[in-house]
């Protein structure tokens, strides 16, 4: 069962400096590797670098940012393969940014018949 | 089938409701999906309603229902997977009649179902509604009424909860040691909410409501048997002690009788003793949880020979300890009311005025305030507090009670 873990936090409001945070993320990922858990993921450039794209009547439209009102922004994600929501939540809670941000756990839709 | 006496419609319905949690839990354990389990159980109930009135109750109704429901799921899955070898599915899914009803179908199956229904990835109201539906067998209509929402809104809420359990993969198991204590606390909260529902809304269908209280107590019993932790025992003690007074809360004319005026001989001594024993068993470890403290308060009432001899100073101490754990305005209200009963209504009135902004829309606040104001001769104030309380009361029995109190107050003017 695959889950998408979306990492939300206030940009520029990490509770440690950038280098420390990166090393904490590295430690988190090596813990996943040690546990033999299949995962992938990335950090994202700030939301000020985002572009919103639509296709309306065959015409591509581009706007700057989404610039949502919410304080917390999507800053990165993992896709992780686990048995159930309890396991997914336990790993989500270990993501360094969970200390000051929020991790949204979303089941990835499966199109296979079970 | 025993053919000696044919069951009435009521007998059958009671039997079916009693069976719900056990059968659904066994089905989920075997087949893994709550919706499938519920649908199959509904079909088995429909079949029971056809067959039992003329053939009588089976010797083992739960085993009977489980067998019928299992067959339905197997048939359904066979249709869904036409390529599978039917025999193989039969082998995999069909375990006929290995149901030991004497062991009540292994209580742990229901416990897993409780933990699934009370999973923290669902909001609290969905947890409570789902437990009432799936474990206790209440109808959507009854649950909708309890939460004061429309039936279709409740139906949607329940469907969403079940879909989330399936799609996000909420496990069907007793949580591991690491999570257990927090998950137990959440399950206790849901059981307590169910009990409160049975306690507060006793308009119509008395029997059903008492069933609900019994069901909450059975759930608490399961929980306490599993973990033997003091707080689960505390919850069970609290439910036993509170329920011991259930029958004396209404008089012969179906009018509300407050604790002060209840006929103490009507209290259920078996439940009182069970509650006291449970409480004594956890006392050596100290009263550390909110249910244990509330049970201790309820025990003081249960052990008092009369209203006058109630140990108010002890109750005040316990409410203060409870307030440390749970600093809410409703706990403070109970503390203040106990202070009034201990012979200090003036101090209590000051406390009540302080609480007003936070409890302005809380019916028990105005009902308590009215009674205390009346007790110290503040007739006009009491009268207007009764008005406030009445405006916030939906329950007919409570309404009649408040009106009669208000009438007495005006009459004595």
Contacts between the chains, C-beta under 8 A, distances in Angstrom:
chain1	res1	chain2	res2	distance
A	1	B	169	5.3
A	83	B	169	7.2
A	83	B	171	7.5
A	84	B	169	4.3
A	84	B	170	6.9
A	84	B	171	4.2
A	85	B	119	7.5
A	85	B	121	5.6
A	85	B	168	4.7
A	85	B	169	5.4
A	85	B	170	5.3
A	85	B	171	7.2
A	86	B	170	7.8
A	86	B	171	5.6
A	86	B	175	7.4
A	86	B	179	7.3
A	89	B	121	7.3
A	105	B	168	7.6
A	107	B	167	5.3
A	107	B	168	4.8
A	107	B	169	6.9
